């Protein structure tokens, strides 16, 4: 099933927004998604939801594995690039984050989330003019 980027972003955000709180621990959420995949099949959407939980839990290797599997399942899913960029930022791999964001923005040039993230990276790497351009966009 194909979804547009905005819809998928909303799903990923809604599934992972805020702390675990009333929805259980991140481990419980990861386990629930894993059980859902075992029951209903693996999709790139579920892989991205789980990767985001792994990222927030700072389990980089599990998040990377889910990105790889999501890309294998749906190579055209640009949201994987945004997820990769977020993970790279968390790992302080800002060059890798920019590569993923530029790839994502080539397909989704009006993404406010991606433009803001790239602007933040530009700020952190001493590129204020580039940052201002992205913030203005």
C-alpha positions in Angstrom: 0.0 0.0 0.0 1.4 3.4 -1.0 0.8 6.6 1.0 1.8 10.1 0.5 4.6 11.5 2.6 2.3 13.8 4.8 0.0 10.9 5.7 2.9 8.6 6.6 4.5 11.4 8.7 1.3 11.8 10.5 1.1 8.1 11.2 4.7 7.9 12.4 4.3 11.0 14.6 1.0 9.9 16.1 2.4 6.5 16.9 5.5 7.8 18.6 4.7 11.3 19.8 5.8 12.3 23.3 6.9 9.9 26.0 5.4 6.4 26.2 3.1 7.5 29.0 -0.4 6.0 28.8 0.5 3.8 25.9 3.1 1.8 27.8 6.8 1.6 27.7 8.8 1.9 24.4 9.6 -1.8 24.9 5.9 -2.6 25.0 5.3 -0.5 22.0 8.1 -2.2 20.1 6.8 -5.6 21.1 3.3 -4.7 20.0 4.5 -3.6 16.5 6.6 -6.7 16.2 3.6 -8.9 17.1 1.5 -7.0 14.6 4.1 -7.6 11.9 4.2 -11.3 12.8 0.5 -11.5 12.6 -0.4 -9.3 9.7 2.9 -9.1 7.7 5.7 -6.6 7.6 5.2 -3.2 5.9 7.5 -0.3 5.5 5.0 1.8 7.6 5.3 -0.6 10.5 9.1 -0.8 10.1 9.3 3.0 10.2 7.1 3.2 13.3 9.3 0.6 15.1 12.5 2.3 13.9 11.4 5.6 15.4 10.8 3.9 18.8 14.2 2.2 18.5 15.7 5.7 17.7 14.1 7.3 20.7 15.4 4.4 22.8 18.9 5.0 21.4 19.1 1.5 20.0 20.8 2.7 16.8 21.5 -0.8 15.3 17.8 -1.8 15.6 16.7 1.4 14.1 19.2 1.0 11.2 18.0 -2.6 10.6 14.4 -1.4 10.4 15.4 1.4 7.9 17.1 -1.2 5.8 14.1 -3.6 5.9 11.7 -0.8 5.2 13.7 0.3 2.1 13.8 -3.3 0.9 10.0 -3.6 1.3 9.3 -0.2 -0.4 12.3 1.3 -2.1 10.3 4.3 -3.3 9.3 5.3 0.2 11.0 8.7 0.7 10.0 8.8 4.4 12.8 6.3 5.0 15.2 9.1 4.1 13.7 11.4 6.7 13.9 8.7 9.3 17.5 8.1 8.4 18.3 11.8 8.7 16.8 11.9 12.2 18.8 8.9 13.3 22.0 10.4 11.8 21.4 13.6 13.7 20.9 11.7 17.0 24.2 9.9 16.3 25.9 13.2 15.5 26.5 12.1 11.9 25.5 15.5 10.4 27.0 14.9 7.0 25.0 11.6 6.7 21.9 13.5 7.9 22.3 16.1 5.2 22.7 13.5 2.5 19.5 11.8 3.6 17.6 15.2 3.9 18.8 16.4 0.5 17.5 13.1 -1.0 14.2 13.5 0.8 13.8 17.2 -0.1 14.5 16.4 -3.8 11.2 14.5 -3.7 9.4 16.5 -1.1 10.7 20.1 -1.5 8.0 21.7 0.7 8.4 19.5 3.7 8.6 21.9 6.7 9.8 19.2 9.0 12.7 18.3 6.7 13.6 22.0 6.0 13.6 22.8 9.7 15.8 19.8 10.5 18.2 20.7 7.7 18.3 24.3 8.9 19.1 23.2 12.4 22.0 21.1 10.9 23.2 24.1 8.9 23.1 26.2 12.1 25.1 23.6 14.0 27.7 23.3 11.2 28.3 27.1 10.8 26.3 27.7 7.7 23.9 30.5 8.8 23.0 31.7 5.3 21.9 28.2 4.3 20.0 27.8 7.6 18.2 31.1 7.0 17.2 30.0 3.5 15.7 26.8 4.9 14.0 28.5 7.8 12.5 31.1 5.4 11.2 28.3 3.1 
